[in-house]
Amino acid sequence: MTAEVAVIGAGMHPWGKWGRGFVAYGVAAARAALADAGLDWRDVGSIVGADTVRGGYPGHVAGATFAQALGWQGARVTSVYAACASGAQAIGAARAQILAGLAEVVLVVGADAAPKGFFRPAGGDRPDDPDWLRFRVLGATNPAYFGLYARRRMAVHGDTLEDFAQVKVKNAAVGALNPNARYRKRVTAEEVAASPVVADPLRLLDICATSDGGAALVLSSMEFARRRGVSDPVRIRAVATVSPRYPRAVLDLPDIATDSAAAVEPAGETFRASIAAAAYEEAGTGPEDLSLAEVYDLSTALELQWYEDLSLCGEGEGAKLLREGATAPGGRIPVNTSGGLASFGEAVPAQAIAQVCEVTWQLRGHAGDRQVPGARVGITANQGLFGHGSAVVAVR
């Protein structure tokens, strides 16, 4: 029997540029999740905060920061950091506490107030940090390696600029229906093509923005959910937080080098594919069982790569899947029904939690005009810098 925990509350603070500190966004999301669960903050036995490196010391101890803002009440507190996978790591920590019997109800919170423009590494010299190295040694900003990914797909698989643009068109259309999205405007392929080139071949509308926002979940034991009268909750069945394996024959940026373990046979799958494989194995499910997926679309080209990494199609067939309409609303496997990062932008500690919020609402049938009919199984996926895998499988 797969160990499961119940999702009894989900809440968000809308994404945007609001000019406030991350704590305000996290507290708003937490209160929304608690209200959704029908619980008071004093009912929570543990709080897990996803850290933000841009919030100074309070951001480095986000669990305690949110606990203090909500009002000290003695709850167990945990803070985690895993770059873009921080939210999934926080969900994993909360799930482990529940399954270990350390808490019956855990509040998971992530929020960020992101800088304008593209992310850069924190200050200081760190020659053993691949993120610092790619900026200082290669001059490879985030859009630069998004562009490299796109160029590789064009060269190896024959993807086109039109394919990339259609990803944005798809995501913008559903993002326009999402009250929590930052960008709620449909776009055309012509508008994508006419936007400024940022990192050839990618245009401005191919690349996600940086945003402020927050997301929160209330997780509980299955026994607690039943006592509260929730007989059929959304359940988290797997949280995969795997790391890469060496050696790697193809560079998987932002990491820029591989280990010299030449005696080790190359892995049979890429890092991102291994994230999904671990989640499927733990959940006892597979891509054929999915109703929807939320993936980490830092760029339009990267969304196509995730189709393959999640085994929604074969290698090199991501663009074909898109062209067939399989990943659009009404298709065989809708992807990014929230609108994705294309519609939200990055609020780093919150985004993996926000993905699970969207899956939760879809599985409950509460997604409004974005609803996937009869949704029963959903997966989320992203990756954090320095080898943090992140995938969550939720079922109902």
DOVEX-113204 format. One record per residue (C-alpha): residue in one letter; x, y, z. Coordinates in steps of 0.2 Angstrom, whole numbers, plus 5000, padded with zeros to 4 digits. Each point is the difference from the previous one (the first is absolute). Layout:
BEGIN
AXYZ...
END
This chain:
BEGIN
M500050005000T500750174995A500250125014E498850154997V499650165009A498550114997V500050174992I498650095010G500450184996A500850104986G500250194998M501050134991H500450184999P499850064982W501650024990G500650174994K501150145006W499250065015G501450105009R499949915017G501149885009F499949814998V499249975017A498450094996Y499849894985G500349845010V498950055014A498550044988A500349834991A500149915017R498450085006A499149954984A500649825001L499449995018A498350084996D499949874986A500349865012G498850075013L501450015013D500750135012W501950035000R500049935018D499449834993V501749994991G501349885008S501450054988I500550134987V501249984986G500750154991A500850004983D501450135001T500450154990V501850054998R499450184996G499250035016G501550025011Y500149905016P498049995002G500149924983H501349875005V498949945014A498350024991G499149875011A500350105016T499750164991F498349954994A499649925018Q500450165008A499050104988L498549895002G500350005019W501149895011Q499049855006G501349875003A499949914983R501549894994V501050114988T501049954984S500950114987V500649934984Y500950064985A500349924983A499950144987C498549984989A499649835008S499850085017G498249985000A500049814996Q501449975013A498850095013I498649894994G501149855002A500550055018A498250035005R499549834993A501449915009Q499550085017I498249954998L500549824995A501249995014G498650055012L500950165005A498550114995E498249974994V499950174991V501450094992L499950174991V501250024985V500450184995G501150084986A500150184995D501150124991A500350184995A501149984985P501150144992K499650084984G500849924985F500949834999F500749915016R501950015004P500949915013A500350075017G501550105003G501849935004D501249894992R499549815000P501149914987D499249835005D498250064996P499449964983D498850145000W501350135004L501249924987R498850014986F499850185003R501850055003V500949884989L498849984986G499050165001A498449884998T498550095008N498449905002P499450064982A501649944993Y499849825005F498250014996G500650044982L501249865000Y498749885005A498950064986R501450004987R500449825005R498249954997M500050084983A501649924995V499649825007H498149994998G499550124987D499050115011T499550174993L499850185006E498149974996D500049855012F500750115014A498850144997Q498549885000V500549945018K499850195006V498450014990K499349855009N500550055017A499550184999A498249944995V499849915016G500950135010A498850124995L498749905009N501049995016P499650135014N501749975008A501150024984R501050164997Y499750014981R498249974996K500050044981R499949894985V501450024988T500349944982A501449924991E500350164991E500250105016V501249875006A501050024984A500050195001S500650015018P501950045002V501349874999V500749975017A501249854997D499849944982P498949914995L498950045015R499050165001L499450095015L498349915000D500949834999I500850035017C499250025017A500150155011T500550025018S498550035012D499450035018G498849875006G499649875013A499249825002A499649895014L499349835004V499249925015L500549815001S499349885012S500049815004M498649904992E499349975017F499950185004A499150044984R498849865003R499650075017R499750174992G498749924989V501150004984S499749834994D500850024982P501450135001V501350034988R501549905005I501850024997R500749834995A501850044995V501350145003A501649974989T501550115005V501449904991S501750074996P500949974983R501249854996Y501750004992P500750004987R498950104989A500450014982V498950144996L500250165010D498450045010L500150185004P500150095011D501349885006I501550024988A501149855004T499949815004D500949905012S501549904994A499449835005A500549934984A499849825006V498150025004E498849964986P499050154994A498250015007G498749934989E499050165002T500350195002F499850085017R498350084996A499449834994S500649925016I499050125010A498349944992A500649825000A500250005019A498350085002Y499149884989E500949855009E499650075018A498250034995G499749844991T499450094985G500650054983P499850134986E498549904993D499050045016L500250195000S498650124998L501150155000A501850075003E500750165007V501850024994Y501450135002D499850104984L501550135003S499950014981T498949934987A501349884993L500249935018E498249965001L500249894984Q501549915009W498949965015Y498749914989E501449884996D500850005017L498349955008S499849864986L498450084993C500849964983G501649944993E501750094999G499950144987E498149994999G499650145011A499650124986K498949874992L499049975015L499750195001R499550014982E498749865003G499250115013A500349865013T500750125013A498750134998P498350015010G498949864993G501549904994R500649835006I501250075014P499850195003V501650085006N500150165010T498150035003S500550145012G500850094986G501749955006L501550115003A499650094984S498550075008F500650015018G501950044999E501249935013A499750025019V501349875004P499549925017A498250014995Q499949934983A500149815004I498750025013A498950104988Q500149864988V499349885013C498650135003E499550004982V500049815000T499049995016W498750124993Q499949904984L499849835009R498650085011G499150064985H500250185006A501150084985G498550094992D500350044982R501749915000Q499249845006V500649834993P498549895000G500149855011A501850045006R500649865011V501950005000G501250144998I501950035000T501150155003A501850024995N501450125001Q501850015004G501150105012L501850064997F501449895006G499149834997H498350025009G498749894992S498150045003A498549904996V498349985009V498749874995A498250045007V498549894998R498249995004
END
